[in-house]
Each structure stands twice: as C-alpha cells, then as structure tokens.
Amino acid sequence: MTKNDENKASSGYRVLARKYRPSSFTELVGQDGMVQTLKNSIISGRIAHAFMLTGVRGVGKTTTARIIAKALNCVRPDGNGQETADPCGACEPCKAIAEDRHIDVVEMDAASRTGVDDIRELIDGVRYRPSGGRFKIYIIDEVHMLSKNAFNALLKTLEEPPEHVKFIFATTEIRKVPITVLSRCQRFDLKRIPVEVLNTHLQIIAEKENIKTDTLALQLIANAADGSVRDGLSLFDQAISLSDGMLSGTIVQSMLGLVDRSNIYDLYEALMKGEVRIALETFSSMYGNGADPVMVLQDLLDVTYWVTRLKIDPNISKTEFAPEIEQLRGGHLANKVEMPTLTRNWQLILKGLKETSNAPAPRQAAEMVLVRVAYAADLPPANTLIKTIEGDSSTSFSNKEKASPPSNLSPGLSVADGEAVGAAPDLRENNELQTSISLKNFQEVVAFFDSMKEAAICSNLRRNVHLVHFEPGHIEIRPDTHAPRDLASRTAAKLSDWTRTRWVVSISQELGDPTLEQQNQEREQQKKDAVETLPSVQAIKKAFPGAAISKVTPKSELPISETEDNLQNEYRIMEED
C-alpha cells in the first residue's frame, strides 16, 4: 500500500454534499439575487443585526449563514483584513468557522433545544464581547421549532442586541415563525434551484470526480432533486456507487424506480386513444421491470402538466430545459389532445395517485386509475354536445356500453360553469319504450311539469324564473332569490328522463323575460283595463261605490248556464282583443 493510499484510508470518504459545500458567496448555486444583496450590504457597511434565511431543504440556508459568519470575521492571511464580501478561507477565523470550532460562532439546533432555558443561556452569553473574532454570531437552525416562551424570551435581545452580536436564523417553515420575530430580521428567501442550473452543477462535479455519465442520468437526478442541491448530490453519490465506470440513465432509473420516458409517453397515448388493453399491457411490462405504480402515476401527472404548458405556449420547450423526447412527443400530444381532456386527466390521475398511495394493493389501484382515464378519453367535446342538443343527428352520441374503446385521440367533454346537464338517455332500451315528447316553448315545459305532478318545480318555474333563451334541449334562465339553488339541475334531470333526450338548463346573468306569473298578472290587468270603460261597468261602479273588477273571463270559458246577455259586452271586448 502506497503512502497516498494510506492517507486516503485514514481520512475516510467525504460525501459529495460535504466535499463540494460552498465556502464563499461565488460558489453558491442559483441564489444570485440574495448573494448580490449580501455583498452590497457588507461592502457598504450596512449590515443587519439579524438575518432570517428561509427555503426548502438543501438550498443552502446553513451554508449561507456560515459564509456570512466568515465574511464578518475574516482577517485575511496577514491578519489585518476587515469585513469582506469575499472571505479568504485561509485565515484562522475562516478555517475555524469551516471546521465548526470558532469560539465566537455558536450554532444551535432549535429542533433539539426548543425550551426557554436554552434561549436564556444564549442571552446570558450575548453581553460578553467576542473572544477572538470581530463579531459574536449566533446561528439558530430550524428556528421555527422554538417554543412560544423561547421566542418571547428572545424578542428584546433580538430587537436591540449589542453591536458585536449578529443573529442568523434558518428555517424551512417560515409561516411558523412569529411575526414579532420576523419584523426584527432582514429576510432572505432562498429559491429552489432550477433543473438546468442543477444539471450544469452536477456536470461540473462529475468532471472533477472523473465520473463518466450520460445526459439522461444527470437530468433524471436533477429532476428528482426537486430544487435541492444537497438532495441532488446525495442522489449522485448513490448512483455513482451503483455504476461500474459509466453512470447511465438506466442505472438512475432503476435506482429511483423510474420508467423509461418513452414508455410513459406510450402509456399516455394509449390512454388517450382509449386503448385499455394496450395501456394495461404497457403498465404490466413497466411493473415487471421494477416500476413503482405510484411513480408511474406521478410520471403521467408530469406528462399532463408538460403537455398543458406546451398547449398554452408551444415555445416553452425552447426556453425551459427539456430533453428531445419531451419536446417531440410532448408537442405531438399537445396538437392532438384538447384542453378539457388535459384538465380532466389531471384531476383523475391526481385523485388516483392518492388512492394508489394508500391502497393495500398499489398495482390493482393503479390499473383501475388507468381504466378510469382511458374510458373517460372518448367523452365528446363541447361542440359535439351542442350539436347533439340542437338535434343534429350526424353528431349525436350515445352512452351505450363500449364493445371496444375508440382508436383515435378524443378530446373531452367540457360543460360551462352554471350549466346543469341531464343524464344521457339510455339508448339500449327498446325503441318502443321511448316516448317522443316535443316541448316547443317554455310555457309547454311548465305545463308538462304540472301534468307530471311535479308541483314544486312547476311552481318555481312559473313564479321565480326569468326566461333568457329557449330552444328544444336548451333552456337559459335567471332564477331570482326565492328559487332553490338546485332548480336548474333538477329541471334538466327530469326533462332528460321524461323526454329520453338530453336537456341542458344553464344559469344566465341577463335580465330575461318577466316570470310567467308576472306575465299572467299583466294579461289580467289588460283585460280589466279593457272592460273598465264599458257603460255597464261604469254604471255598476257608480251604483256601488268602491266596487272593483276582480276577474275578466271570456265567454268561451264560462259554464253553459251563464246567459249570453250577462256577458255580451265583456265577450265583445275580448273578441276585439
């Protein structure tokens, strides 16, 4: 064994996340805005007494805190330096901070020291000046874990600390930090690292470590890291251990339980074509190769999201980091699948993902989700529905059971907000059992409800509904405040059931016509006004002061016992009308 090998064995292996931990602001990845602000404040001497660093795990909160500590206590190799935005890393304070042995830089884990006694101990040490450094710096990690009493004990000191003291807090749960503490700190939000930035960072490290990789491997690791540099380096470390000289995308896929992206797109296209058998066979092959059912559904969600973005903005693939397969096959799906189908797929798969995660048999649960998505893929688009409502037989569709799903990509059904659609007629029944009922206007609809003994709906349609538009199969109304909230849906369901055709009842904001009750009252008033001037009526009102006309009835509606002489004048007026 050589001396070099002995040194390696004695020193031990350092994981990549520690080995490549940034030691200066320039080495921080993906936090340019924060870095520039901190540099400017240090250069100008406008250094806050307390900092609050927040962000997801692994984006550099604790690392940034240590770099700030170095910048404030760096003295340069000659020992005569001042505060600097570019700590040297070679002087004794910089080395001591990096090795976590600087006596004036105190790191405290609030997750394990949450009590008020721990904070009181910290406060007691604040009044003493630093032993060797320029500033005494307290770094409190996961500060949101402190108790309420601990926060209260810290407030006064945090508001007016001695000039030689700086506080640096780090947290992943900024909402759990009291606003009284936040208001006393200068806050910095560390961003998730973009995939393309993290991918480039991994390539640089791979070159330094002499690791041969392909593009797919690093991309998969960058995607799985979810914006965390530490997670990305940990996954990279693990993948290197699995590789044998060459880190390939296949190795990373196996490690993460992922599926070949082309297989995911094959599965998605089969679902959109409604080819259930092919979709289940594709999924079975994935499962046999070690794919996790939950991860497959997650990948389908990712594809749905990506295709939706491409449909909204086809140029997004040119501005965002995306491999060739995502651009080509994603673009193909964006041209074929309609937006209502994509939004429906998102809801179905998202719900199915939760079901699969909690299911005792994840594979069966995932397969049922795939069946659900495939059989929903052939729902017709909105324009087809409208044509069907208008009675266009060329575009009508049925709800009958499928012998086999459709072979073409089919956009989904989109029903506008405020619409109530009745259940599709069941065309499997014998045609002789289907009644043919034609309702030509809204009055006939109301009369039909009356004849079917639906008194409640009939009364509301007559008294509390303003008609905006009517055509057979589609009614547009404006209910008033007295109408039940489900009146539209109940009306559509009843009409669809009775007439054996689909009816849509939609809610409009337009004023519409007066209610049928109001129209009836207006007609009655016109009749009264018409007979008001008759001599016989005037004579009666003169003989009986205070008398009023209560109702005007045409002769044709009177019982046979009524004489013609009694209503001669009234009927004459009605005939003239």
MOKA-V877929 format. One record per pair of residues at least 24 apart in sequence whose C-alpha atoms are under 6 Angstrom apart, sorted by the first residue. I is the first residue (numbers start at 1). J is the second residue. D is the distance in whole Angstrom. If there is no record, write none. Layout:
BEGIN
i=I j=J d=D
i=I j=J d=D
END
This chain:
BEGIN
i=16 j=233 d=6
i=17 j=230 d=6
i=17 j=233 d=5
i=24 j=67 d=6
i=30 j=193 d=5
i=39 j=85 d=5
i=42 j=85 d=6
i=49 j=166 d=5
i=50 j=166 d=6
i=50 j=167 d=4
i=50 j=168 d=6
i=50 j=185 d=5
i=51 j=168 d=5
i=51 j=185 d=5
i=51 j=186 d=5
i=51 j=187 d=6
i=52 j=169 d=5
i=52 j=170 d=6
i=52 j=185 d=6
i=52 j=186 d=6
i=52 j=187 d=5
i=53 j=169 d=6
i=53 j=170 d=5
i=53 j=188 d=5
i=54 j=170 d=6
i=54 j=171 d=5
i=54 j=172 d=6
i=54 j=189 d=5
i=54 j=190 d=6
i=55 j=172 d=5
i=55 j=189 d=6
i=55 j=190 d=5
i=56 j=172 d=5
i=58 j=228 d=5
i=58 j=229 d=6
i=58 j=230 d=5
i=59 j=228 d=5
i=59 j=229 d=6
i=61 j=170 d=6
i=70 j=94 d=5
i=73 j=133 d=6
i=73 j=134 d=5
i=104 j=130 d=6
i=104 j=136 d=5
i=105 j=136 d=6
i=105 j=137 d=5
i=105 j=138 d=6
i=106 j=138 d=5
i=107 j=139 d=5
i=107 j=140 d=6
i=108 j=140 d=5
i=109 j=140 d=6
i=109 j=141 d=5
i=110 j=141 d=6
i=110 j=142 d=6
i=110 j=143 d=5
i=110 j=145 d=6
i=110 j=146 d=6
i=111 j=145 d=5
i=114 j=146 d=4
i=114 j=147 d=6
i=115 j=150 d=6
i=116 j=149 d=6
i=116 j=150 d=4
i=135 j=164 d=5
i=135 j=165 d=6
i=136 j=164 d=6
i=136 j=165 d=5
i=137 j=165 d=6
i=137 j=166 d=5
i=137 j=167 d=6
i=138 j=167 d=5
i=139 j=168 d=5
i=139 j=169 d=6
i=140 j=169 d=5
i=141 j=169 d=6
i=141 j=170 d=5
i=142 j=170 d=6
i=142 j=171 d=4
i=143 j=171 d=6
i=144 j=176 d=6
i=144 j=177 d=5
i=159 j=184 d=6
i=192 j=227 d=4
i=193 j=227 d=4
i=195 j=222 d=6
i=196 j=321 d=6
i=198 j=222 d=6
i=212 j=246 d=5
i=213 j=246 d=6
i=213 j=247 d=5
i=213 j=248 d=6
i=214 j=248 d=6
i=216 j=249 d=5
i=217 j=248 d=5
i=217 j=249 d=4
i=217 j=252 d=6
i=257 j=291 d=5
i=257 j=292 d=6
i=258 j=291 d=6
i=271 j=374 d=5
i=272 j=377 d=5
i=272 j=409 d=5
i=273 j=407 d=5
i=273 j=408 d=5
i=273 j=409 d=5
i=274 j=374 d=5
i=274 j=377 d=6
i=274 j=405 d=5
i=274 j=406 d=6
i=275 j=405 d=6
i=293 j=363 d=6
i=307 j=334 d=5
i=337 j=411 d=6
i=338 j=411 d=5
i=340 j=412 d=5
i=340 j=414 d=6
i=341 j=411 d=5
i=341 j=412 d=4
i=377 j=410 d=6
i=378 j=410 d=5
i=379 j=412 d=5
i=379 j=413 d=5
i=380 j=412 d=5
i=380 j=413 d=5
i=381 j=411 d=6
i=381 j=412 d=5
i=381 j=413 d=4
i=382 j=413 d=5
i=382 j=414 d=5
i=389 j=473 d=5
i=418 j=506 d=6
i=418 j=507 d=5
i=419 j=505 d=6
i=419 j=506 d=4
i=420 j=488 d=6
i=420 j=489 d=5
i=420 j=504 d=6
i=420 j=505 d=5
i=420 j=506 d=6
i=421 j=492 d=6
i=421 j=504 d=5
i=422 j=492 d=5
i=422 j=493 d=4
i=422 j=496 d=5
i=422 j=502 d=6
i=422 j=503 d=6
i=424 j=502 d=6
i=425 j=500 d=5
i=425 j=501 d=6
i=437 j=499 d=5
i=462 j=516 d=5
i=462 j=517 d=6
i=463 j=515 d=6
i=463 j=517 d=5
i=465 j=515 d=6
i=466 j=512 d=5
i=466 j=513 d=5
i=466 j=514 d=6
i=466 j=515 d=5
i=467 j=512 d=5
i=467 j=513 d=5
i=468 j=512 d=4
i=473 j=503 d=4
i=474 j=503 d=6
i=474 j=504 d=5
i=474 j=505 d=6
i=475 j=505 d=5
i=476 j=505 d=6
i=476 j=506 d=5
i=476 j=507 d=6
i=477 j=507 d=5
i=477 j=508 d=6
i=478 j=507 d=6
i=478 j=508 d=5
END
